[in-house]
Amino acid sequence: MALHSTAFCFTGAVSSYSHSSVKLGTHPTIKASSPLPRLNFRVKALPGDGLPETKETRESPLVVCFGEMLIDFVPTVSGLSLAESPAFKKAPGGAPANVAVGIARLGGSSAFIGKVGADEFGYMLADILKENNVNGDGMRFDPGARTALAFVTLRSDGEREFMFYRNPSADMLLQEAELDLSLITKAKIFHYGSISLITEPCKSAHIAAAKAAKDAGVVLSYDPNLRLPLWPSADKAREGILSIWETADIIKISEEEISFLTQGEDPYDDAVVYKLFHANLKLLLVTEGPDGCRYYTKDFSGRVQGLKVEAVDATGAGDAFVAGILSQLSTDFSLLQKEDQLRDALRFANACGALTVMERGAIPALPTREAVLNAILASVS
């Protein structure tokens, strides 16, 4: 039976610092995280446990993910160039699709909206969504364009470089008229990246989908997921990513993306991070890989340490983190006003990301809720 945490209880939690104490040009002092205390949680059955479906499980808050789904070809040996790699493992991926599958695997309710080719890879990806209990009603198939492919180079530390095949690929050709607006407007959270902003007609479809969600009162979640090789130039990437910045309610970025968006400023300086905090933003998250994450709201901010694991492939780790936190927020937005509970939810999200780097490929490595809770328990026992 899968486990669902209805309440995390940590005492002696990771230290935080107040937003009001941050001044431009200063570096707030952050105390080192103390060892994690014992963890207490209550559990209940989740959909997919083989138990009878109830009204509660049928009506789980829906997270709709918009954007690309593709095939990642991941080398079987790390530390080699693409040309030197002896073989590749085929793995389904694409950041928004990863998040959708991640949420479903954690026991939540998710849907994917995007376009793939009417080809073997496209049909395979649709089957993968179905197998993982992701609503695929918003997926479209293009008979004239292929499903996108990405070849991934794995460095010895598990970090990646990408070479994309999209010329154009089907995901770039999604049109506004093809959107399932009824699916979007019944969501609790609408999540997206920036790759869908690069070219038309998908750019217009993205903007229309986000507007429909916003008008319906849906919470907007944004992970820019910077992939510079896909943009015409660095300036165009910066402009495109920031063009929709102030419409988002929740934003997740990496240290590298802070440096990029602020044109080289220090991503560890909280005054720099607050330059990216707009008036309507409810939560800004900064991921730091194995070191965990930082969080910023209008009222408080702090850092939550990550789980230390042996990294094999970092592909999808950030998406697993997003799935982890959105799966928590979709059921309880009051976390945004309760710092202790938000930190617990972020510890859960950190564990999601950590477990994902232990296996090659994104979607194949996304953890179940039971695996995440077991990893957290092991880390504090």
C-alpha positions, -999 to +999 in steps of 0.1 A: +000+000+000+014+034-009+017+060+018+004+095+019+016+120+044-012+140+058+010+157+083+048+160+086+061+170+120+097+182+123+111+199+153+144+218+154+139+225+117+163+241+093+169+278+102+153+305+082+156+343+080+130+370+078+123+388+045+121+420+064+157+417+075+170+416+039+186+449+027+199+455-008+236+448-011+237+428+022+240+391+027+217+378+055+234+354+078+220+318+075+229+294+102+241+260+091+214+234+091+213+212+122+210+175+119+175+165+110+154+154+140+131+124+142+102+125+118+066+118+127+039+115+101+005+100+097-004+080+066-035+071+046-042+050+015-038+066-019-055+060-053-039+031-070-034+011-038-059-015-049-084-001-025-120+009-034-122+043-051-138+070-029-152+104-036-120+119-021-097+100-045-118+108-075-117+145-068-079+150-061-069+185-070-058+186-106-024+199-118-023+206-155+011+207-171+016+224-205+045+221-229+069+196-245+071+158-242+100+141-260+124+113-261+157+116-242+186+094-254+208+091-223+243+075-227+249+042-209+283+054-198+289+088-180+318+111-186+320+106-224+310+129-253+281+121-275+305+108-302+324+086-277+293+071-260+290+034-270+252+033-266+221+052-254+191+044-233+158+056-247+139+075-220+107+095-222+111+131-210+103+168-214+101+190-183+063+196-182+055+159-189+080+149-163+062+170-137+028+155-147+041+120-143+059+129-111+027+142-095+008+111-106+035+088-093+033+106-059-004+098-058-017+131-071-040+140-101-024+155-132-029+161-169-006+170-198-013+193-226+011+193-256+018+179-290+038+150-303+042+135-337+018+109-352+047+085-351+059+055-330+076+077-305+045+100-301+022+070-295+047+055-271+047+088-251+009+088-250+009+053-237+034+062-210+011+090-198-018+065-197+003+039-179+012+065-152-024+076-147-018+111-163-048+125-181-038+128-218-070+144-231-050+175-240-024+157-260-025+163-298-008+144-327+008+161-357+009+140-389+034+163-405+061+167-378+081+143-358+083+139-320+112+158-306+144+140-296+172+151-273+206+134-269+221+140-235+257+140-225+263+129-189+294+143-172+311+122-145+291+141-118+258+133-134+252+168-148+241+171-184+245+188-218+218+185-245+217+182-283+181+186-296+165+174-328+135+197-335+133+211-370+105+218-362+092+191-339+056+185-332+056+202-298+065+235-315+034+234-337+006+232-310-021+258-320-044+278-298-074+262-314-062+228-303-062+237-266-086+218-242-097+248-223-122+229-202-092+208-188-072+240-181-100+259-163-108+230-139-072+227-127-060+238-093-026+246-106-014+252-142+023+245-147+045+254-176+081+262-187+096+286-212+105+263-241+069+266-254+075+304-258+103+301-284+084+298-316+049+302-331+023+288-331+031+272-297+039+306-282+004+319-288-011+287-276+010+290-244-001+326-237-038+318-244-037+287-221-021+307-193-046+335-197-075+311-196-061+295-164-055+329-148-090+341-157-105+310-141-086+316-108-061+288-114-027+291-097+001+295-122+034+277-117+065+285-138+098+267-142+118+285-169+139+254-175+165+274-195+178+255-226+200+281-243+207+261-275+170+262-284+167+300-283+180+322-312+202+341-288+209+346-250+191+380-252+161+365-268+160+338-241+162+363-213+135+385-229+112+355-235+116+340-201+109+374-184+080+382-207+056+361-186+074+364-153+049+386-135+019+365-143+032+335-123+021+328-087+048+302-081+083+302-097+111+277-094+145+286-107+181+273-104+212+292-093+224+292-129+191+307-141+194+335-115+229+344-128+216+343-164+185+364-158+203+390-138+232+390-163+259+376-140+249+388-105+255+366-075+227+339-072+236+334-035+229+371-026+193+373-014+191+410-025+197+397-060+171+370-057+145+395-044+150+415-077+132+386-093+104+386-067+074+405-082+044+420-063+020+391-071+043+362-065+034+338-037+065+316-037+099+318-053+120+286-051+157+284-058+171+248-063+207+241-054+211+205-065+224+183-037+225+212-013+187+215-013+167+246-020+159+282-008+124+296-005+111+332-005+076+345+002+065+380+011+067+371+048+096+347+053+125+330+036+150+303+043+169+272+032+161+235+034+189+210+030+188+182+005+194+144+008+229+133-001+229+105-027+251+090-053+242+109-086+240+089-118+220+112-140+206+146-130+180+146-158+145+153-144+157+161-108+143+196-110+111+183-124+108+158-096+113+186-071+085+206-088+062+176-088+070+171-051+061+206-040+031+210-063+017+177-051+018+192-016+005+227-025-024+214-047-040+199-016-032+227+008-023+262-003-022+273+033+014+259+033+024+293+018+015+310+051+029+283+074+067+283+073+073+252+093+049+232+071+063+247+039+098+236+050+085+201+056+069+201+021+102+213+006+121+186+024+097+161+007+104+178-027+141+177-021+139+140-015+119+136-048+148+153-067+175+133-049+159+099-056+156+108-093+193+114-099+200+078-088+188+063-121+193+071-158+165+090-176+138+113-162+104+096-162+118+061-154+135+075-123+106+095-108+099+081-073+067+070-057+054+086-025+063+055-005+099+056-018+102+093-009+088+088+026+111+059+032+141+079+021+132+107+045+127+082+073+161+066+066+178+100+066+166+108+101+168+074+117 
